[in-house]
């Protein structure tokens, strides 16, 4: 047995996520889209859309069904394969790409909407969200707050998956925030939710 094979896998690393998907025969988050996304789709600018860390494609497929032109990226090949399969089964087109998020630089002013759901992006990607939006483009973000770690029952995220208080506002400081909330959605779920728009100027 080599030293590398006995080395513990770092939480949040590519190897960690690969193992998590490999150990699951079912969709980790289900096939249905985020209810927050569904409830607020009317506030999102339709057009070129980037789903960051799309996982198995549940949100990307939903948006594609509503006329958004979707590019979904994730660094786990198995997740991308499942997203491609889900899109095919749903009769929609999603450009699903395997992409190392640690080294992904969002092209300047390329997207009309960017989706960040149930992922805490790497710092370089986090800082590039606003620059990746076209004028008038929209950002929708949702994830677990660190308070979720203290909740008994419900989903147990890893610490690296969670957002700190007001942290999501930092990536939106160059945008006009139209909706922001940090609150319990149920006795077992504490979430951050944000919608922001880039100025037309």
C-alpha positions, 0 to 999 in steps of 0.5 A: 500500500502506497503512502498516497493511498493511505493519505486522508482525503481532504474535505471539499477536495476533488477526491472527496467529491468524487468519492461522495458521488461514487458512493451514491447511486441516487441523485444527492440532491434529487432531480427537482430544482431549488424551490427558491429558484422556481419561486423567483425565476421571473426576476432572472434575466433570460439568456446566456446562463452559467450554473456554477457547481451544477452537480447533477444538473437539477437547476440547469435542466429546470432553467433550460426548460424555461428557455434559458441557454445553460452552461453548467460546470462541475469538477466531478465527472460523474456529476456531469454525466448525470446532468447530461443524462437528466437533460436528455431524459427531460428533453432539454439542452444543457452544455454540461462541462467538467471544469476545475472550479479552483482554476476557472476564471469567469469570462468578463461580462458574458452571462445574463444570469449566474446561478450558485446553489448549494456550493461555496465557490473557491475564492477566485471564482467567488470574486469573479461572479459580478465581473462575469455578468452582462449589464443588467445581468442577474445573480441568484445564490442559495446555500447553507449558513454556518448555523446549520452545523448546530441544527439537530436533524435535517441535512448535515453539510460539511463546514466548507459548504457553509456561508458565514453571516453576510459573506454572500453580500461580499460577492455582490457588493458591485451589484444591486441586491434586490433580495437578501435573507439569512433565516431558518426556512424550517426547524431543520434548515438555515439558509442564505438566499440572494438575488442581485442585478448588475447596473445597466451603466 
